[in-house]
Amino acid sequence: MTGPGSPDDAPAHGGCAPPPGGLGERRLHPVTPLRRAWAPVAILVGLAFHDPDGTQRRLSELTALTLAAGVLVVIVGGALYGFLSWWFTHFAVTETELRIRTGLLFRRTAHIRLDRLQAVDVTQPLAARIVGVAKLKLDVVGTEKKDELAYLGERDAAALRAELLARAAGFAPETARDVGEAPARNLLHVQPRLLAVSLLLTGAPWVLLVAALVVPTVLWLITHNAWTVIATALPMLGGAFASSVGRFVAEYDWRVGESPDGLRIDHGLLDKAHETVPPGRVQTVRIVEPLLWRRFGWVRVELDVAGSSNSVLVPVAPRPVAESVISQVLPGVRVPAAAELSPPPSRAAWCVPVWWHGYGLAVTDAVFAARHGLLRRRLSLVPHAKVQSVRLGQGPWQRFKGVADVRVDTGAGRTVTARLRPAAEAAELLHGQAERSRTGRREARPDRWMA
């Protein structure tokens, strides 16, 4: 079977035929122009809302014929812009890289080295699912912004993803196209009912909803200004919606599977996403326990992945199940139990009243584990090999009370802090963690995580 990156053969499923005169280059799916056709319309709408009174005055001065001609020009202009953007966008898989050429007036060529690929995600917004196309997002080591190919036919996207991952894993070009998608073993499936109940037991949506009812009411009694009330209420209602219904829609039917190319995550009710988490690039794992979840033993697992925006591993699951998934991301790592976490000394209460009870620390042979939060507990696990630097911080009041903070920085640009440790312990921890990090990097396996 010939993959979609083949320079010689067109794909069996339509939409990616090679452009004339482009050796090995292919075009995106023919529906792609619709993705850009609305851009000129959006610009005009933005200008209209910028000066609504002036727009209304100018429109009232136009005749019906002039207005119809203007609408026709905008529609034709948008369609032409979308078509030309599609026509001048090509991609090709070469011996060493994926090459993407874009640009109508200003040409841009992205050279994505295949050996630097760490994940290839497939996403399908609702409109894309209806017409049978998908978007490929590429995570590359050392870059923050994802390059993407939007849109490809569903079968073309799956085949190209499989080929790119096979090439990144070291398969030869002539065999990578025949490898296909690596098999996956199911690790976790979050039932919609469990997800819905967990969101109802999360405090943030309720706090925002109550605030959206109380604050605008108070503002109305004070100002009697409807615009002030609306401008205040809408963001709060939007936040409540995003943290409840929005999360349910995004995390619906969450599945985690283990495969040679990493952990695969599939989710989404309206917009479908097929993501890959490369274990070798995971810098930090966070186990989150909201207050109302603790009675049921549920946790949420979040990630910091170097060069990737994938941040959720498990939206909700019983703790033993979540820990079994964590063991696939961090092989050989055991999550410390609550009893193993050393709390700050009681004198830390003078620095952080009440909330100091939520802090804790455990250092094992594999990870630096720091807990913070009283109502919403978060236990951060940093493998020693992923620690980039270690710092000790101590303010004037902390010096007076003989405590200090120890901060470890990871390759994902994040910092995990062990708060309010005894000063002598913090100094020892600073030097000990630096040595553990050096040893961990020497003994760690390379980040070539795919088989």
N, C-alpha and C positions, 0 to 999 in steps of 0.2 A: 504494500500500500504506500502510496506517495503522499507525504505530509504537505501542509499548506505552504511550507517554506521552500518547496522544490522549485528550481528555476526553470524546469522544463515543462512541467505538466500543470494544467489548470486544475483547481479543486473540483471534486465531484459535486459539491454543494455550492450553489451559485453565490456570486457576490464579490469574488476576489480575483477576477481575471487580470493577467499581467497587462500593463499598459503598452501600447505600441512603442517600440524602440527602447524599452527599459529592460536590459538584460537581467533576468532574475527578479525584477521588481513586480510588486502586485499592488492592486488598488483595494480599497475598503469596499464594504457592501454598498450597493446602489442606493439604499435608503439613507446613507450617511449625509447627503446634502441637506436633508431636513433638519439635521442637528444644528447647522449653521445658518439656515435660511432666515431664522427669526431674528438674527443679530441686528440688521438695520432697523427692523421694526422696534426692537427693544430700545435702541438709541433714540428714536423719535419719541417713543412713549416717555422715556426718561427726561428728554428736553421739555415735553409737554407738562409733566408734573413739576418740573423745576420752576415754571412760570405759568401756572394754570390760568390766571386772569388774562395774560397776554395771549395765550393759546386760544382761549375762548373768543377773544376779540378778533383775532386773525381768522379763525374758522367762520365766524359770523359774516365776515366780509367776502367770503368765497361763494361763488355760484355752485349749484349742484353739479354742473358739468365739470367745473374745475376741480371740485372735491373728488369726484369719481375718477378723473384723470390722475390726480395725485395718489389716490389709493392704488390704482392700477400700477403706477410707476413704482411705488413702494413694494408691492407684491412681486412684480417682475424683477426689481433690483435685488430683493431678498433671495428669490429663487436663483438668479444668476450668481450671486455671491456664494450661495451654498454649493452650487454645481462646480464653480471654479475652485473653491476650497477643496472639494472632493477630487477634482481632476488633477490638481497639483500635489496631492498627498499620495506617496508611494511608500512601500516598505519591502524589505528583502532580508532573508537570512543568508549570510555569507559563511565562510569557513570559520570565522572567529567572532562575528558580531551580528546583532540585529540592527539594521540601518533603517531609519525612518526619516523621510524627506517631506517637509511641509512648507507652507507659505505661498501666498498668492503674490504679494509685492516684495516681501522680504523673505528670502529662502532660509530655511533652517534644516540642518541635517543632524540628527541624533545618532551617535555611534554607541550602541550599548553592547559592551563586551559580554559574551555569553558566560565566561568564567566568573563574572562579577554579579550575575543574577542570583538573587537569594529567594525570590518569590515571584510567582506569576498568578495574579488573581483574576477571576472571571466574575463580572457583575452584570446584572440584567435589570435595569429600571423597568417599571411596569410597561411603559410604551414599547421598550425594546423587546420584552417578552411577547407582546401581542404580535409583532411583525417577525419574530423569530431571529433576532440578532443579539449580540452580546459585546461587551467591552472588555478588553484585556488591559490590566494595570500591571506594570512591571516595577518591582522593587529591586534597586541596584545598590550594592554596597557603596557607601561613601556619598550618596545623594539623598537629599531630603524630599525633593519633588518627584512624584511618580510620572514616568512616561506612560502613554497609553495608546492603544489602537481602538478607535471607536468609529464605526462598528464593523464587526465581522459576523458572518452567518454562525449560528450556534455550533454546528459541526466543525466549521473551520476554526472557530475560537478554541474548541476543545482539542482539536488536533494540533494546532499551533502551540498551545500551552504545553501539551505533552512533549512535543518535539523540543521546545526551548528548555524545558526542565531536564530532558534526557541529555541534551547538548551541554547544559550547565553541569550535569553530573559526570561528564567526561566521555559520553558515548561518541563514537565517530560519526561524522555527518551522514555517511551512507547507511548507517544502522539506526540512527536516532529517529528517523522518520517512521521506522517500523516498530519501534519500542511500544508506542501507545501509552495510555495512562497507566501508571503504576497502581497495583491493587491496594485497597485500603481496608483496614480492620476497624470496625466500629468500636469506639471507646465510650461515647456518651451521646444520649439523646434527651434533650430537655423537653418535657411534655408541655404543651401550651397551658394546661390548667395550672401546673406548678409555676410557670412563668407569670401568669396573671395574678395568682395569689401572692407571690413574692413582691410584685410591684405594688399591690394594695397594702402590703406591710412595710413599704418604704416611706419614710417620713417626708422626703423632699416634695413630692407632688401635693401632699395635703397642706404643707406649710405654704407653698406658693398659691394654692387654691384659696385658702383662708385669707392670705394677704391680698389676693385679687378681689375679694369681696369686701374686706374691711377698709383697706387703704383708699380705694377710689370713693367709697362712701364718705369717709372722713374728709377727703379733698373736696367732694361736692358740697358738704355742709359748710366748709370754710370758704371756698372760692366761687361756687356756683358756675364753674366754667366747664362745659361739656368736653372741650378738647383736652383739657388737662386730665380729666377723669379717664378719657379714652386712651390717651397717650401713656397713662400709668397702668391701666388695667390690662391692655393688650399684651405687653411683654410678660406680665405675670401669668396670664392665662396661657400664653405660648410656652412659657417655661414649664407650667404644670402639665400641659399636653405633651411636650417633648419628653419629659421625664417619666411619663406613664404610658399613654397610648403610643407615642412615638417609639419608645423603647420596646413595647410589645410587638409592634409591627416590624421593627428592625431585627429583633432577636427571636422572632417566631420560628418554630421548628429547628432549633439550634442543634447541630450535629457536629461531633468531633470524631475524626477518624485518623488512624495511624497509617502512614505509608512511607516508602523509602525516601520520598522527597519532602518529608516533614509532616506536621500535623495539619490535616485538612479540616477546614471549618466551613460548613454550609448553613445558611440561615436566610430569613427574610420572608415576609408575607406578600408584600407588593413588589418590592425590589429584591431580587434574588442575588446572593453573593456567594462565591466559591473562592475561599481564601486559603493561603498556605502560611503556616508559621514555621520557619526554619529553626529548629531547636538550638543549633549552634550559634545563632545570633541573638538569643534571648538574654537580656542583661539583668532584668529584675522581674520577679514574680510577686504580685501582691494578693494576699488573701483578705477579702473585705467581709466583715460581719456586721451588718446593721443590727441595731438593738433588738428589733422585733423578730429577726430571723434566728436569734440564738436559741430560743425555746425549741425550734424545730431542727437545730443543728445544720442550717443552711449557710452556705458561703458563696461569694462571687470571686472569681479569679481574673485578675487583670495582668497585663504584660507590658514591659518596655522592651521593644525590639529595635536594635540598631538599624537605622535607615529605613524603618517601616512604620506605617501608621496603624497596623493591626495592634489593638490594645486590649481586647477582651478574649479570654480563653474559655471561660465558663460563666454564663450569665447568672445561673443559680443551680446549686446541686448540694446534696448532703456532703458533709465534710470528707468522709472516707472516699467517696466517689471522686470529689475534686482533687484530693491528694493523689489518687491513682493516676489522674490525668497529668498532674504536675510532675509525677515521676517520669513521664514520657518526655516532658520538656527539659527537665533537669535530671538526667539519669544519675542514679546513685545518691540523690539528695533526699533526706528525710525531713519532713516538716516538723520543727520543734513543737512539742505540746505546750499548753499554757503554763503548766507547772515548771517547765524548763526555762521559762523566761525570767530573768533576774530583774526585779523592779528597782527603781531609783531608791536611794536612802530617804528616810522620812524628812530629813532637813530640806529636801527638794520642794516640799510644800510651800516654803517661803518664797520660792522662785515662780512656781506655777501652782497656785492653790487648786485643790480638787482634781484638776485634770491630770496632775502628775501620776495619779493611780493608773492611767491608761498606758503609760510608757513601760517598755520592757526590752530586754536584750538577751540574745543567745548567740554564741559563736560556736559552730560545730566544725568538724573537719572539712565540710564542703561549702557552708554558706555563712554569711553575716546576716543575722535575722534581727530586725528591729520592729517593735510594735509601737503604735501611737494611736490616740483616739480613745475616748471613753464611751460615748454613745455609738459611734460608728468606728469599730476597731479595724485597723489595717496593719497586717503583718507583712513586711517587705523582706523578701529573700534575695540576697545578692550573692551569686557564686564568687568565691574568692578570685577566680581567674578573670572575672569581668570587672573587678575594681580597678579603676584608672588612677585614682589618687585618694589619699586619706588626709583629713584635716581635723584639727582640734580647735574648738571655739569656746571662749569663756568670757562672759561679760563681767562687769564690776561686781554685781550682786551675786553672780555665780561664784566668783573668786572668794567673796566673803563667806559664802556658805560651803565652799569646798567641793563644788560640782562643776562639770563641764560637758559639752556636747562633742560627740565624735561623728564626723560626716564622711561618708564614702561616696565618691563620684563614679558613675558608670559610663560605659561607652555610648549610651543612648542620650547623654546630656542631662541625666537626672541625678539627684542626690538623695541618699537615704541617711537619716540622722538617728543616732542613738542618743536620746535626750537625757540630760541631768544625771550622768554617771559620776560616781566619786572621782575626784581629781586624780588620785593615784592610779585608779583602775583605768581612767581615760588615757593617761599617758602611756600606761603599759599596753592598752588596746591599740593606740596609735602605732607604736613600733611593731607590735605583734601582727596587726593586720597588714602592714606594709610587707612583712616577710611572708605571710600566708599568700598574699596576692602574687608576689614574685614566684613562689613555689608553684602556685596554682597555674600560672601562665606557662611555666616550663613543662608541667605535666599534662596540661589540657590537650585534648585532641584538636586538630585543625578544624576551622570553620567550614571545611568542605563537607557539608552535612548530608548530601544526597548520595545514595548508594549507586 
